Amino acid sequence: MSKLKMGSLAFMIDEIKGKKHLIRLKDGVRFSTQYGFIEHEAIAEAGDGGVAYTQKGVAYRVFYPTYSDYIMHIKRRAQIIYPKDSAAILMSCDIRGGQRVLESGIGQGAMSIAILNTLGGKGELVSCEIREDFASDAAHFIHEFYGEAPNHSIIIGNVYEGFDGVFDRIVLDLPEPWHVVKHCKEGLTNGGIMVCYLPTILQAVTLVETLKASGIFEELETFEITKRPWKIDGRSVRPEMWTYNHSAFLVKARKVEPMPVRETVKKEEPEDAPEETHEEEI
């Protein structure tokens, strides 16, 4: 059943150049292009996966936008976490319904939408953002794509100074996430996971050193995600001329109880210990 109707988003791809457009369908409005126009009503009638034609006869494939379609085509003022990285964050952080998740550095809300989709209405997402303009933009984009999210709250504040509550997972897109480590002693459950998104390896090094020195994090991993598309066209099979290369380093760590200090007990040999004998192996 088509999700396209007046008021919904639509993703348009022309048959000539494959150019993509993200629009919202409205009564009495036309989608105008260099190839002519299409009435929004005709786009809705075409349905998800259907075809709509301009008055000049040029075809546009019509889709209801996926998460990636939406995120990669919104007009934004802040950098987003790209889908290849948000997918890795969701899996590395093991986010699932029923958890309490804290994120900071909301940007345009791309990661927030991914987390809310994964929570599926169960659990809670708290987004902490220091800039009110970013928080406002993110709230708009989250509502536009995801809709109402009663289990999501956006707080204006500096997570470097601490945060309220205890969380199962923490996702940080901040320049200096090592300032948050000390707050995890009380603010992250034991066994809980934190994943940080960092553009440079020097930031990753500082974070990892801080995590190790804290004594409350183990299972540390640092990695990056590269996506390499391939072109398959008849006998022509080769990598595309472009790839999704480095966007950021991901650092994952798991909260633990500090290792208890134990005395080293020296074992004493018995006074009349028998000599060791070695039987010949057959």
C-alpha positions in Angstrom: 0.0 0.0 0.0 1.4 3.4 -1.0 2.5 5.7 1.8 2.2 8.7 -0.5 -0.6 11.2 0.2 -1.1 14.9 0.5 1.2 16.1 3.3 3.7 13.2 3.1 7.2 13.3 1.8 8.1 12.1 -1.7 11.4 11.3 -3.4 11.6 11.9 -7.1 14.2 10.6 -9.6 14.2 11.7 -13.2 14.7 9.2 -16.0 17.2 11.4 -18.0 20.0 12.2 -15.5 18.9 10.4 -12.4 18.7 13.7 -10.4 17.0 13.3 -7.1 14.6 15.6 -5.4 13.0 15.5 -1.9 9.6 17.2 -1.7 6.5 17.4 0.4 3.2 16.9 -1.3 0.7 19.7 -1.0 -2.8 20.3 -2.5 -2.8 22.6 -5.5 1.0 22.6 -5.9 3.2 21.6 -8.8 6.6 20.0 -8.9 8.5 22.1 -11.4 11.7 21.0 -13.2 13.6 21.8 -16.3 11.6 19.0 -18.0 8.2 20.5 -17.2 5.9 20.1 -14.2 3.9 17.4 -12.4 0.9 18.1 -10.2 1.4 16.9 -6.6 -1.9 15.0 -6.9 -0.4 13.0 -9.8 2.6 12.1 -7.7 0.4 10.8 -4.9 -1.6 8.8 -7.4 1.5 7.2 -8.8 2.3 5.8 -5.4 5.4 4.4 -3.8 7.6 2.9 -6.6 5.3 4.3 -9.3 6.0 6.7 -12.2 4.7 10.2 -12.8 5.1 12.2 -16.0 5.7 15.9 -16.7 3.5 17.6 -19.2 6.4 17.2 -21.6 6.4 13.4 -21.2 9.5 13.0 -19.0 9.2 10.2 -16.4 10.0 10.5 -12.8 10.3 7.5 -10.5 8.4 8.2 -7.3 9.3 6.7 -3.9 8.4 7.3 -0.3 11.9 8.3 1.1 14.0 6.0 3.1 16.0 7.2 6.1 19.1 7.5 3.8 17.1 9.3 1.1 15.9 11.9 3.6 19.1 12.4 5.6 21.3 12.9 2.5 18.9 15.4 0.8 17.8 17.7 3.6 19.1 21.3 3.7 21.4 21.5 6.7 23.5 23.9 8.6 25.4 21.3 10.6 27.4 18.2 9.7 25.5 15.0 10.0 26.5 11.5 10.9 26.3 9.6 7.5 24.2 6.5 7.2 27.2 4.2 6.8 28.4 5.4 10.3 25.0 5.6 12.0 24.4 2.0 11.1 27.8 1.0 12.6 27.0 3.1 15.8 23.6 1.4 16.2 25.2 -2.1 16.0 28.3 -1.3 18.0 26.2 0.3 20.7 23.7 -2.6 20.6 20.8 -0.2 20.8 17.4 -1.9 21.2 13.9 -1.2 22.4 13.5 -0.5 26.2 16.8 1.1 26.7 17.5 4.7 28.0 19.9 6.3 25.5 21.7 9.6 25.9 23.2 11.4 22.9 25.0 14.7 22.7 25.9 16.7 19.7 22.4 16.5 18.0 23.4 18.4 14.8 20.5 18.1 12.4 18.9 15.1 14.1 20.2 12.4 11.8 21.5 10.1 14.6 18.4 10.9 16.7 16.1 9.6 13.9 18.2 6.4 13.6 18.0 5.8 17.3 14.3 6.4 17.5 13.7 4.1 14.6 15.7 1.4 16.5 14.0 1.9 19.8 10.6 1.5 18.1 8.7 3.6 20.6 10.1 1.5 23.6 12.6 3.1 25.9 13.8 6.7 25.9 16.1 9.0 24.0 17.5 12.1 25.6 19.4 14.5 23.3 21.7 17.1 24.9 22.7 20.0 22.7 24.5 23.2 23.6 23.3 25.3 20.6 19.7 26.3 20.6 19.6 26.8 16.8 20.9 23.2 16.2 18.3 21.9 18.7 15.5 23.7 16.9 16.6 22.5 13.4 16.9 18.9 14.7 13.5 19.0 16.3 12.0 20.1 12.9 13.7 17.4 10.9 12.9 14.7 13.4 9.3 15.6 13.4 9.2 15.9 9.6 10.5 12.4 9.0 9.8 10.4 12.1 6.7 12.2 13.4 5.7 12.5 17.0 8.2 11.0 19.5 6.8 11.0 23.0 9.9 9.1 24.2 12.3 11.8 23.0 13.4 14.9 24.8 15.9 17.6 23.7 17.8 19.4 26.5 19.8 22.5 26.0 23.0 22.1 28.0 26.6 21.2 28.1 27.1 17.5 28.7 30.8 18.2 29.6 29.5 19.6 32.9 27.4 16.4 33.6 24.0 15.1 32.9 21.0 13.9 35.0 19.9 10.3 35.2 21.4 6.9 34.4 21.6 5.5 30.9 22.1 2.2 29.2 23.8 3.6 26.1 25.6 6.9 25.3 26.3 8.2 21.8 28.6 11.3 21.5 29.3 13.5 18.5 31.5 16.0 20.3 35.0 17.5 19.7 36.2 16.6 23.2 34.2 13.6 24.5 36.8 12.7 27.1 35.3 15.3 29.3 32.2 13.1 29.6 34.1 10.0 30.8 34.2 11.1 34.5 30.4 11.5 34.5 29.9 7.9 33.3 30.9 6.5 36.7 27.4 7.3 37.9 25.6 8.1 34.7 26.2 4.9 32.7 25.0 1.4 33.9 27.6 -1.3 34.4 27.8 -3.2 31.1 26.5 -0.1 29.3 28.2 1.0 26.1 29.4 4.3 24.9 30.3 5.1 21.2 31.9 8.3 20.2 32.2 9.8 16.6 35.5 11.7 16.1 36.8 13.2 12.8 40.6 13.0 13.7 42.8 10.2 15.0 44.4 12.6 17.6 40.9 13.1 19.1 40.5 9.3 19.2 43.9 8.9 20.9 43.1 11.3 23.6 39.7 9.7 24.2 41.2 6.1 24.4 43.9 7.2 26.8 41.3 8.8 29.0 39.0 5.8 28.9 41.9 3.5 29.9 43.0 5.8 32.7 39.5 5.9 34.1 39.6 2.3 35.2 35.8 1.9 34.5 36.0 1.1 30.8 37.1 -2.0 29.0 36.4 -3.7 25.6 37.8 -0.7 23.7 37.6 -0.6 19.9 38.6 2.1 17.4 37.7 1.8 13.8 36.4 3.6 10.7 33.9 2.6 8.0 34.6 2.8 4.3 31.9 2.0 1.7 33.1 1.0 -1.8 30.4 0.9 -4.5 30.9 -1.4 -7.5 29.6 -0.9 -11.1 28.0 -4.0 -12.7 26.9 -3.4 -16.3 27.1 -6.5 -18.5 30.7 -7.4 -18.9 31.8 -4.2 -17.3 32.4 -5.1 -13.6 34.7 -2.7 -11.7 34.7 -0.4 -8.6 33.0 2.9 -9.1 35.3 5.9 -9.6 34.3 7.3 -6.2 34.0 5.8 -2.7 32.6 6.8 0.6 36.0 7.2 2.3 36.9 8.4 5.8 34.2 10.5 7.6 35.1 9.8 11.2 36.7 7.4 13.7 34.3 5.5 16.0 35.5 4.6 19.5 33.5 2.1 21.5 33.9 1.3 25.2 32.0 -0.7 27.7 31.4 0.4 31.3 32.7 -2.0 34.0 33.2 -2.2 37.8 36.7 -1.2 38.6 39.0 -4.2 39.0 39.5 -4.8 42.7 43.0 -4.6 44.1 44.2 -8.0 45.3 47.2 -9.0 47.3 49.7 -11.3 45.5 50.0 -14.4 47.7 53.4 -16.2 47.3 52.9 -19.9 47.2 55.4 -21.8 49.4 56.8 -25.1 48.3 56.3 -28.0 50.8 59.6 -28.9 52.6 59.6 -32.6 51.5 58.3 -32.1 48.0 59.0 -35.3 46.0 61.3 -35.0 43.0 59.5 -34.7 39.7 59.8 -37.7 37.5 59.1 -37.8 33.8 57.7 -41.0 32.3 58.8 -41.8 28.7 56.0 -41.2 26.3 55.0 -44.1 24.1 
